[in-house]
């Protein structure tokens, strides 16, 4: 998969925060009357509840971002 994006510029800075993620997640859930099927990750079978599925799905995405963010830290 990484070969597909070899042409893309690498980031100079990675900023990530679980606190910001939780705040964003809550704003999305509070601001939408209904989550879309794929947006909620319902196709992955994570939960029968769209809101719980959304939280799990977004949590998995966050974990992947956290895992790859270390590749770009050069302090």
ChimeraX attribute file (.defattr): number of C-alpha atoms within 10 A of each C-alpha:
attribute: neighborCount
match mode: 1-to-1
recipient: residues
	/A:1	5
	/A:2	6
	/A:3	6
	/A:4	7
	/A:5	9
	/A:6	9
	/A:7	8
	/A:8	7
	/A:9	7
	/A:10	10
	/A:11	9
	/A:12	8
	/A:13	10
	/A:14	13
	/A:15	7
	/A:16	12
	/A:17	9
	/A:18	12
	/A:19	9
	/A:20	10
	/A:21	14
	/A:22	14
	/A:23	10
	/A:24	12
	/A:25	15
	/A:26	12
	/A:27	11
	/A:28	12
	/A:29	14
	/A:30	10
	/A:31	8
	/A:32	9
	/A:33	8
	/A:34	11
	/A:35	15
	/A:36	12
	/A:37	12
	/A:38	11
	/A:39	13
	/A:40	22
	/A:41	21
	/A:42	20
	/A:43	11
	/A:44	10
	/A:45	10
	/A:46	16
	/A:47	17
	/A:48	9
	/A:49	11
	/A:50	19
	/A:51	16
	/A:52	15
	/A:53	21
	/A:54	23
	/A:55	19
	/A:56	16
	/A:57	19
	/A:58	18
	/A:59	16
	/A:60	12
	/A:61	12
	/A:62	15
	/A:63	12
	/A:64	11
	/A:65	13
	/A:66	16
	/A:67	10
	/A:68	11
	/A:69	15
	/A:70	10
	/A:71	10
	/A:72	12
	/A:73	12
	/A:74	7
	/A:75	3
